[in-house]
Amino acid sequence: MEPATVLSICIAVALIAITGFSIYTAFGPPSKELNDPFDDHED
């Protein structure tokens, strides 16, 4: 394979992995530990 192809595949895999981890953190079981700063300052 050409180096440019390998580099673009690595960048695409890293981007998909980061996106998947972000979605898991936002909507999966770890989201129970997240707090909303706007809810802390309601009147």
C-alpha positions in Angstrom: 0.0 0.0 0.0 1.1 3.5 -0.6 1.9 5.7 2.4 -0.8 8.2 1.6 -3.4 5.4 1.7 -2.2 4.1 5.0 -2.2 7.6 6.5 -5.7 8.3 5.4 -7.0 5.0 6.7 -5.3 5.7 10.1 -6.8 9.1 10.3 -10.3 7.8 9.4 -10.1 5.0 12.0 -8.9 7.5 14.7 -11.8 9.8 13.8 -14.4 7.0 13.9 -12.9 5.8 17.3 -13.1 9.3 18.8 -16.6 9.8 17.6 -17.7 6.4 18.9 -16.2 7.1 22.3 -17.8 10.5 22.5 -21.2 9.1 21.7 -20.7 6.3 24.3 -19.7 8.8 26.9 -22.6 11.2 26.2 -25.4 8.6 25.9 -24.1 5.4 27.5 -23.7 4.3 31.1 -21.0 6.9 31.9 -23.5 9.7 31.2 -25.1 9.0 34.6 -22.0 10.6 36.2 -22.2 13.8 34.1 -23.7 16.9 35.6 -25.4 19.8 34.0 -23.9 23.1 35.1 -27.2 25.0 34.2 -29.2 22.8 36.6 -26.8 23.7 39.4 -27.7 27.4 39.1 -31.4 27.4 38.7 -33.4 30.0 40.7 
